[in-house]
């Protein structure tokens, strides 16, 4: 991770300012989720140069520059700048990089990857065929488990399971681990429906579920052993 952040060190061929600009241009592009201009990183480069001038190591100065990037509104918020901010009636088409961010945070709960950024840079992301291909690629990725967790957690109120307190006399075996297993059971089911392109109605009609030994015992199901979840 250190080498990813500080790819270039000051040396005979690179001043501290030049090394900082090379490093920060790449980092800011990732953090701001779109290409950056020299003027976008000037302030961060000046901060690093000032830190080095007062005696800080280049690594320490880069740390300050990275901290400054990470508190920028362009990192903390998904900025969508209107063309005509004073015209409330103007309907603006979403930009390529803004669409990439919407897709990525919706399906992956994180910033766009290089392929999404590249498609946005090519201006092809709003092409329906390219957009569909990207959505399918993102859903096939292991990162899409974040979509399942966040969407189902809110839609089905699965996060509330942490606050459930059943009657201890009726359910003496109920504990936090069992509640966590119940949550994972539903997440596995939602993920299965998504990846197998099944009907959402199977949330109500499915004659199968996903359990481990502990949850199977709670439900009275036999023949399931171990902590690993499997379809039964």
KAQUIGI-V295916 format. One record per residue. N is the residue number from 1. PSI is psi in whole degrees, -180 to 180 (none if undefined). OMEGA is omega in radians with two decimals (* if undefined). Layout:
# KAQUIGI-V295916
n->N psi->PSI omega->OMEGA
n->N psi->PSI omega->OMEGA
This chain:
# KAQUIGI-V295916
n->1 psi->-34 omega->3.11
n->2 psi->-45 omega->-3.13
n->3 psi->-31 omega->3.11
n->4 psi->-34 omega->-3.13
n->5 psi->-45 omega->-3.10
n->6 psi->81 omega->3.14
n->7 psi->-27 omega->-3.10
n->8 psi->130 omega->3.09
n->9 psi->152 omega->3.03
n->10 psi->137 omega->3.09
n->11 psi->-163 omega->-3.12
n->12 psi->-24 omega->-3.10
n->13 psi->-15 omega->-3.07
n->14 psi->125 omega->3.01
n->15 psi->169 omega->3.11
n->16 psi->-39 omega->3.14
n->17 psi->-41 omega->-3.13
n->18 psi->-43 omega->3.12
n->19 psi->-42 omega->3.13
n->20 psi->-42 omega->-3.11
n->21 psi->-42 omega->3.11
n->22 psi->-46 omega->-3.12
n->23 psi->-47 omega->-3.03
n->24 psi->-31 omega->3.11
n->25 psi->-41 omega->3.12
n->26 psi->-44 omega->-3.13
n->27 psi->-42 omega->-3.12
n->28 psi->-36 omega->3.10
n->29 psi->-42 omega->3.12
n->30 psi->-45 omega->-3.07
n->31 psi->-40 omega->-3.09
n->32 psi->-5 omega->3.00
n->33 psi->30 omega->3.08
n->34 psi->164 omega->3.12
n->35 psi->150 omega->3.13
n->36 psi->152 omega->3.07
n->37 psi->166 omega->3.10
n->38 psi->-39 omega->-3.12
n->39 psi->-25 omega->3.14
n->40 psi->-27 omega->-3.08
n->41 psi->-1 omega->-3.11
n->42 psi->-45 omega->-3.08
n->43 psi->-39 omega->-3.13
n->44 psi->-38 omega->3.10
n->45 psi->-42 omega->3.11
n->46 psi->-38 omega->3.11
n->47 psi->-43 omega->-3.14
n->48 psi->-43 omega->3.13
n->49 psi->-40 omega->3.13
n->50 psi->-39 omega->3.14
n->51 psi->-42 omega->3.11
n->52 psi->-39 omega->-3.12
n->53 psi->-30 omega->3.14
n->54 psi->4 omega->3.02
n->55 psi->-2 omega->3.10
n->56 psi->150 omega->3.03
n->57 psi->160 omega->3.13
n->58 psi->-37 omega->3.12
n->59 psi->-44 omega->3.12
n->60 psi->-41 omega->3.12
n->61 psi->-40 omega->3.10
n->62 psi->-35 omega->3.09
n->63 psi->-43 omega->3.12
n->64 psi->-41 omega->3.12
n->65 psi->-41 omega->3.12
n->66 psi->-40 omega->3.09
n->67 psi->-40 omega->3.14
n->68 psi->-40 omega->3.09
n->69 psi->-41 omega->-3.05
n->70 psi->-10 omega->3.04
n->71 psi->5 omega->3.09
n->72 psi->139 omega->3.05
n->73 psi->-27 omega->-3.13
n->74 psi->-21 omega->3.02
n->75 psi->-43 omega->-3.02
n->76 psi->-26 omega->-3.10
n->77 psi->153 omega->3.02
n->78 psi->94 omega->-3.04
n->79 psi->127 omega->3.04
n->80 psi->102 omega->-3.02
n->81 psi->121 omega->3.13
n->82 psi->148 omega->3.10
n->83 psi->-42 omega->3.13
n->84 psi->83 omega->-3.04
n->85 psi->-22 omega->-3.10
n->86 psi->-2 omega->-3.12
n->87 psi->97 omega->-3.07
n->88 psi->-15 omega->-3.12
n->89 psi->-11 omega->-3.10
n->90 psi->127 omega->3.13
n->91 psi->114 omega->-3.05
n->92 psi->133 omega->3.03
n->93 psi->140 omega->-3.13
n->94 psi->142 omega->3.13
n->95 psi->165 omega->-3.09
n->96 psi->-49 omega->-3.11
n->97 psi->-32 omega->3.09
n->98 psi->-38 omega->3.09
n->99 psi->-40 omega->3.10
n->100 psi->-42 omega->3.12
n->101 psi->-42 omega->3.12
n->102 psi->-47 omega->3.14
n->103 psi->-48 omega->-3.02
n->104 psi->-43 omega->-3.13
n->105 psi->-27 omega->3.09
n->106 psi->-46 omega->-3.02
n->107 psi->-26 omega->-3.08
n->108 psi->-11 omega->-3.09
n->109 psi->33 omega->3.09
n->110 psi->-179 omega->-3.05
n->111 psi->159 omega->-3.14
n->112 psi->150 omega->3.05
n->113 psi->-179 omega->-3.06
n->114 psi->-36 omega->-3.12
n->115 psi->-41 omega->3.10
n->116 psi->-44 omega->3.12
n->117 psi->-39 omega->3.13
n->118 psi->-46 omega->3.12
n->119 psi->-40 omega->3.10
n->120 psi->-42 omega->3.14
n->121 psi->-30 omega->3.10
n->122 psi->-9 omega->-3.13
n->123 psi->19 omega->-3.03
n->124 psi->-4 omega->-3.00
n->125 psi->-26 omega->3.11
n->126 psi->-4 omega->3.00
n->127 psi->123 omega->-3.05
n->128 psi->-40 omega->-3.12
n->129 psi->-41 omega->3.11
n->130 psi->-41 omega->-3.14
n->131 psi->-45 omega->3.13
n->132 psi->-42 omega->-3.14
n->133 psi->-39 omega->3.13
n->134 psi->-42 omega->3.11
n->135 psi->-44 omega->3.14
n->136 psi->-40 omega->3.10
n->137 psi->-42 omega->-3.10
n->138 psi->-36 omega->3.11
n->139 psi->-29 omega->3.11
n->140 psi->-17 omega->-3.10
n->141 psi->146 omega->3.04
n->142 psi->-24 omega->-3.14
n->143 psi->-19 omega->-3.11
n->144 psi->-8 omega->3.06
n->145 psi->-24 omega->3.08
n->146 psi->-36 omega->3.08
n->147 psi->-46 omega->3.13
n->148 psi->-49 omega->-3.08
n->149 psi->-48 omega->-3.07
n->150 psi->-43 omega->-3.10
n->151 psi->-51 omega->-3.13
n->152 psi->-35 omega->3.13
n->153 psi->-36 omega->3.12
n->154 psi->-48 omega->-3.04
n->155 psi->-43 omega->-3.10
n->156 psi->7 omega->3.12
n->157 psi->33 omega->-3.11
n->158 psi->-27 omega->-3.13
n->159 psi->-21 omega->-3.14
n->160 psi->-12 omega->3.14
n->161 psi->-26 omega->3.14
n->162 psi->-21 omega->-3.10
n->163 psi->1 omega->-3.11
n->164 psi->134 omega->3.14
n->165 psi->83 omega->3.14
n->166 psi->163 omega->3.10
n->167 psi->121 omega->-3.07
n->168 psi->-29 omega->3.14
n->169 psi->-36 omega->3.13
n->170 psi->-34 omega->-3.09
n->171 psi->69 omega->-3.07
n->172 psi->-23 omega->-3.10
n->173 psi->-5 omega->-3.09
n->174 psi->131 omega->3.10
n->175 psi->-177 omega->-3.10
n->176 psi->-36 omega->-3.13
n->177 psi->-41 omega->3.12
n->178 psi->-39 omega->3.09
n->179 psi->-40 omega->3.09
n->180 psi->-39 omega->3.10
n->181 psi->-40 omega->3.12
n->182 psi->-40 omega->3.11
n->183 psi->-45 omega->-3.13
n->184 psi->-34 omega->3.10
n->185 psi->-49 omega->-3.11
n->186 psi->-38 omega->3.10
n->187 psi->-41 omega->3.09
n->188 psi->-40 omega->-3.13
n->189 psi->-46 omega->3.13
n->190 psi->-42 omega->3.13
n->191 psi->-39 omega->3.10
n->192 psi->-45 omega->3.13
n->193 psi->-39 omega->-3.12
n->194 psi->-51 omega->-3.04
n->195 psi->-30 omega->3.14
n->196 psi->3 omega->3.13
n->197 psi->45 omega->3.14
n->198 psi->165 omega->3.11
n->199 psi->139 omega->3.11
n->200 psi->-20 omega->3.12
n->201 psi->-18 omega->3.13
n->202 psi->-13 omega->2.99
n->203 psi->-27 omega->-3.14
n->204 psi->-31 omega->-2.97
n->205 psi->-5 omega->-3.05
n->206 psi->136 omega->3.07
n->207 psi->25 omega->3.13
n->208 psi->164 omega->3.05
n->209 psi->-176 omega->-3.13
n->210 psi->120 omega->-3.06
n->211 psi->161 omega->2.90
n->212 psi->-174 omega->-3.06
n->213 psi->-43 omega->-3.10
n->214 psi->-46 omega->-3.12
n->215 psi->-37 omega->3.09
n->216 psi->-41 omega->3.10
n->217 psi->-38 omega->3.12
n->218 psi->-36 omega->-3.13
n->219 psi->-8 omega->-3.11
n->220 psi->25 omega->3.11
n->221 psi->137 omega->-3.10
n->222 psi->165 omega->3.04
n->223 psi->15 omega->3.13
n->224 psi->124 omega->3.14
n->225 psi->149 omega->3.10
n->226 psi->168 omega->-3.11
n->227 psi->-13 omega->-3.09
n->228 psi->136 omega->3.10
n->229 psi->141 omega->3.06
n->230 psi->159 omega->-3.13
n->231 psi->132 omega->3.08
n->232 psi->none omega->*
